[in-house]
Amino acid sequence: MAKKTIMVTGNLGYIGSVMVPVLVEKGYDVIGYDIGYYEDCYLVESKQELKKQIKKDLRDCSVEDFAGVDYVIHLAGLSNDPLGDFDESLTYEINYQGTMKFARCAKEAGVKRFAYASSQSVYGISDVSKAADEEGEKNPITAYAKTKWKCECELGNLCADDFVITYLRPATAYGASPNLRCDIVFNAFVAYAYTSKLIEIKSDGTPWRPMSHVRDIIAAFCAVLEAPAELVNNQAFNVGTHDNNYTVKQLAEAAQSAVPGCGLRFTGEHTDPRSYRVSAEKILTTLKDFYKPEWNIEKGGEELMDYYQSIGFDRATFDSYKCNRLKCLKKRIADGQIDENLRVISK
């Protein structure tokens, strides 16, 4: 049987840098599609054995880009709520308009499956007495969350027997990557613990956060590409485990446990309105033969500690643009590498 070719958008980013080697090991040919905003943020070399790397803005995609592509994993976009607040119109332009154009081009080119990275932020602020499932009320608060939900709703109109679309809603990601992000909660907690021997929490630690290890997220994308089409077409799946909801206090304590001699302090000076619990029961049952998560916070904390030790991670790196997406984009604008519309400036 001929190898399947998967296009991964955002392959040079936090998740993509870990995903590509996994896909190659599974026997896929991989084409990367990335504008390269964060390509100089690597803390260690990323070994990506690609069939081809396309360096192109999502907004400029064409049908020709998808020649020979069987499946698409669409990770690319402005990646979190602070970036969404950077310029809401750009979040709409890239995350919504760019994604819809990309999907239409993929369908026209004959791509068979399209796995879309949505987000559990589509649930917004919810009742923490119960874990939200895929059919639960959507209450997206931020520009980022609103574009994710809008895409899910409209991508459904493109679904067909020969164009299978699945919406994966990962929880907040954590875990080591060659292109590390420390602007996400657990990675940041372990980074504070490792570099400063102190984790200081501004809230009282009671808000809930669902969490997904980066490798479990990757496993979920592989699962929806390998499962029968009738199980995944036009379906949304929360990505997680049986017990992936943690309070901020539990996350901080797990980070503290991973780093000997680390202190932990709750100041309670800020109230954090974001608190939500999410159920991953659907993916764990519907795709039980394909999706087998292996990670929890304790294991992830040990992995991050080992990673920080192995690369000589320090507070200067933690505070730099390399680990923070918003800082990186602002630096690239200041350096004249991209313009205010996040377009790469040709030299």
N, C-alpha and C positions, 0 to 999 in steps of 0.2 A: 504494500500500500504506500502511495506517495505521501511524503511528509506534508502535514498541514502547515500553512503559513499564518502566523498571528501578527497583526500590527498592534503594538503597544504605544498608546499616546502617553506622554509624560514619562518615557522610559528613563530619562536622566534625573528623575526626581527621587523623592524619599522612598516611595513604595516601588516604583519602576526599577530602581537600581537593584533591588532584591529580587524582583519578579523575573526579570529577563533570564538570569542564570537558572532559575527553577524551570522555566518553560523550555529552555534549551536542553536541560537534563531530561525532561520528559519526552524529548524527541521532536519538538516543534522547530521550524524555522521562524525567526523573529525579525520583524522590521520595526525599528524604532522611529517614532514621530514626535519631535520635541523642538521647541523654539530655542531652548538652551538658556533660559533665564538663570538657572541655578547650576550650570555646568562647572563653574569654578568654586563650588561650595563643597566639593568632595573632601572628606577627611582621610579617606584611604582610596586606593585605586578601585574602580568598578570594572570588573572583567565581564564585558558584555560581548558575547560572540554573535554578532548580528549578521543577518543576511544583507541588511542595508540600514543606514541611518538617514532619515529625512529630517533636515533642519528647516523647519517651516512653521510659520504662525498658523494656528488652528483656524483663524479667520480667513486664511487664504487657500484653504484646501481645494482640491479639484478631484474629479472622478479619476483622472489618470494616476493620482497618488496611490490608488488601491489596486493597481494591476497585480494579479497573482495572489491577492490576499483572501484567505478563507474566513478568518475570524478577526474581530477587532475587540481589544480591551481598551476602553476609553477612560483613562485616569486623569488626563490633562485638564487644567483649569486653574483659576485663582483659588488657592487651596484652603483657606479657612476664613472664619468670620472677620478677624482684623483686616485681612486683605480685601474682603468684601466692603468693609467700611472705608477703605483707602479711596475708592471711587466706585460708587454703586453702579454708575452707568457702564463702567468697564466690566464689572462682574456680570452684568446683564449681557453685554456685547460678546464677551468671551465664553462665559459658562453656559449661557442659554443660546444666543444666536449662533455662536461658533459650533456648539455641540449639535444643534439641529441641522446646520449646513453639512457638518461632518457626516452625520448619520444618513442624510439624503444622498450624499455623494457615494457613501459606502454601499447603500442599497442599489443605486444605479449601476455601480461597478460589479455587482454580483456577489458581494460579501454574504456569507451564509448566516453568521452569528455576530451579534453586537452586544457585548457585556458592558453595561454602563455603571460607572462608579457614582452612585448617589450618596446619601448620607442620612444617618439617624437624626441629624438636626432638623429634618423635615417635620418631626413631631413637636419641636419647639418646647415650650414650658408645659409640662404635663402632670397629671395626677400620679405622684410617686407611690401611692398605695397599691398600684398594679403596674405590671410591666406592659408597655405598649406593644401590640403586635402589628403586623403589616397592614391590617385593615383599620387600625386605630385612627383616631382623629389627627389630621395634619394641621399643625399650627406653626408654620415656619415664621421665624421672627426676623432673621437677618437677610440681607441681600443674597448671601451665599446660599442659605437654606431655601429661600424662595425660588432661586433659579434651578436648584436641584429638583424641587417638586414640580416646577413648570415643565422641565424637560421630561420627567417621568410621565406626566400627563400627556404630553404631545408626542413623545416617541411611540406611544401605544398606537397612534394612527399609522405608523410606518410598518408595524408588525405584519408578517405574512408567513406562510408555510416555508418559504425559501429565504426569509429574513427574520431570524429568531432574535428577539431583543429581550434581555433580562436586566433588571434593575437591582443592583446590590447596594445595600445600605450598611456600610461598616460603622461600627461604633468608633469612638475616638481611638486612633491608632497609637501604638507604642512599639518599641523594639529597636534593635540596632539596624543601621543601614550605612552603606558607604557615603550616602548623601543625607546625613542625619538632620532631623528637625528637633530642636529643643524649644520650639514655641508651642508644643503640645504637652499636656499636663504631666503624664508620668515620666516621659523622657526628661522633662525639666526638673521634676522632683529628684530623680536620681542624679542629675547633673549638679544640682545645688548640694546634694548630700556629698557627692564625690569631690567637688571643687572647694566647698566652703565648710563642710562638716556641720551644716545647719540647714534645715528646711523650715521656712517661715511661711505660715498660711495666714492670709489676711482675713479669711472668713472663719466661721466656727467649725468648719470641716464636715458639716452635716449634708450638704448637697450630694446628690447621686450622679454618678457618671458610668455609662456602659463603656466597656473597653474591648478592643480587638487587637491582638498582636499582628504585626505586619505580615508574618508568615501564615497566620490563619486567614487573613484577608486574601492573600494570594491563593491559598488552598480553595477558598470559596469561588474565586474567579475561574480556577481550573475546573472546579466541579460543575459549574453551569455550562461550560463549554463541552464537557464530556457527557453530561446527563442527556437522556432522551429529550428531544425538542418539546414533546407534549408536557413535560414536567416544568419547563422553564420559560416557555414562550409567553411574553407579556406578563411575567411574574416578577414581583418584588420579594426580596429576601433580606431580612435583617441578618447581618453577619456577627456571629458571636458564639458563645458556649452556653452550657446549661446554667452557669453561674458567673456571668461576666459583668454584673452590676456592682459597683463599689462606691462607697462614700469617699469624698475627698480625704477624709481622715484615714480611711483604710488604705488608700493609695499612698498617702504620705508615710504611714507606718510601714508599708511594704518597702518603700524606697529607703527608709531609715534602716530597716533590717538588712538590706542589701549592702549597706556601707557601715562597717564597724566604727563605733565612736561618733556617730552622727547625732546631733541634737534635733529636736522637733518642737516648734512653738506655734501656737494658735493665738493670733492677736484679736480676732473677732471684730476688727475695725470696719470691715466691709461686709455688706450683705450680698450674697451671690444668688440671683433669682433663677439661675439655670440649674434645674434639678430634674432628672428624668431617668426612668428605668425602662429597659427595652427587652423584649423576649426574642430569643433566637430559635424558638421551638420549631418554626416552620422549616427552616433550612436543615435543622438537625433530624427532622423526621422525613420530609419529602425527599431530601437528597442524602439520606443516611448512608447509602452505598457509595457516595462520591465525595462527601465532605466530612472530614474527620479532624477537627481542631485538636491541637496538641499543647496549647499554651495557656498559662495563667499569669497573674501579676507577680507572684513570687519567683517563678522561673524567668519571667521577663526582667525582673530587677537584677537577678544574678547575671543574666546575659549582658545587660547594659553596664553593670559594674565591670565585668570582664572586658567589655569592649573599650570602655573609658580607660582602663588600665593599659590595655594593649596599644593604644594610640597616643598615650601620654596626654590625655585630654586635660585642659586647664581652664581656669576662669576666663582668661582673655579670649579663648576660642568660644567658650560658652556665650560670652557677651557680644561676640562679633556677628557680622552679617552672615557668616557661613552657616549658622544654625537657626537663623530667623528669617523667614520668607519676606516679611514686610521690610525689615532692615536691608535685605539684599536688593529688593526692587528699588528702594529709595537711593541706595548707593549707586546702582547702575544708572538711574536717572541723573544723579548728581555728577557722575563720571562721563555723561554724554554717550552712554552705550545704548540706552533706550529712551524714547521720548515719553511725554506725559500720557500718551495713549498706549503705552507699553509696546510700542513698535520698535523693533531693532533698528538702530541707525546705521545705515551702510557707510562704510569708510571709503 
